[in-house]
Amino acid sequence: MMQLEELVKLITLSLGSVVEGIAAIVIAHAIVRAFVLYIRSSVLHSTIDKMEIRLSLGKSLALALEFLLAADILRTAVAPNWDDIGKLAAIAALRTLLNYFLERELKHSEIKS
């Protein structure tokens, strides 16, 4: 019979993979949506603003970054040695900086439009 600790580790690692998959789906959906809207805007000369497309894509990427950070936290929670904690800290810092600058750009773009 599987020990409780091993079961929790398996569930947590599986959940991390699911959350990472959700992030990939969010990114893929955002890219397809932005591409379709861009083509529709360019080819059909519709009233869709390219800045709106960019803002929508940026918001989706920011959300995906949050999901990816959550997946990393889940994976590190089950095997917390100093090397893993250091890697998580570096990944969290980089993703947080990316998210910060992305959010800042989105706010700046929203004010302009």
N, C-alpha and C positions, 0 to 999 in steps of 0.2 A: 504494500500500500504506500502511495506517495505521501511523503511528509507534508505537513501544512506549509512549511517554509518553501519547499520546492513548488508546491501548487501556486502559492502567491507569486513566486518569481515567474512561473510560466504565464500566469494570467497577466501580470504587469508587463512582461516583455511582449506578449501578444497584443495587449491594449496599445502599447507603444507603436507597434507595427500598424495597427488599425488607424491610429491617429495620424501617422505618417502617410498612410494611404489616403486619408481624408484630405490632407494638405495637398497631395498630388492631384486629387480630383478637383479641389478648389482652383488650383493653378491651371489645370487643363481646361476647365470650364471657362475660366476668365479669359484665357488666351483665345479659345475658339469664339467666345462671345465678342471679344474686342476685334478679332479679325473679321468676323462676319459684319459687325457694325461698320468697321473701317471700309470694307469692300462696298457695302451698301451706300455709305456716305460718298465714297470716291466715284464709283461707277454710276450709281443712280442719282447722284447729286441731291441726296435727300437732305433734310434739315438737321440731321444728327451732327452735333458739334463734336469735332475731334478732341476737344479738351474734355468733354464729358466721357468719351471713350477712355481717355488716358486716366481720368480720375477713377472711373469704375475699375479699371485694371489695377491701378495702384492700391485701391481699397481691398481688392481681393488678394493681392500679393501680401499686404500687411496682415490680413487674416491668416493666410497660409503660413507666414512666419511665426505667428503665435501658436498655431497647431504644431509646427515643427519643433519649437522650443518645448512645448508640452511633451512631445514624444521623447525628446532627449532627457527631460527630467524624469519621465517614467522609467526609461532604460537605466539611468544612473541610480535611481532609488533602490534597485534590487541588488546592485553590485557596487556599493560605495567604497572603493579604495581611493587613495589619494590621486592616483593617475587619472581615474575616471572623473573624479571631482574637479580636477584641474582642467580636463578637457571640456567638461560641462560648463565650467566658469568661462572659458574662452569662447565656446560656442554661444553661450547666453549673452556674453558681452557683445560679440559681433552681431548676433541677430537683433539684440536690443538697439544697437547703434543703427543698423540698417532700418529697422522699424521706425526709430525716432526720426531719421532723416526723410524717410518715405512719408511719414505722417506730416512732417513739417512742410514738405513739398506739396502734399495734397491740400493742406490748409491754405498755403500760399496760392495755389492754383484756384481753389474755390473762391478766394477773396477777389482774384482777378476776374473771374467769370461771372 
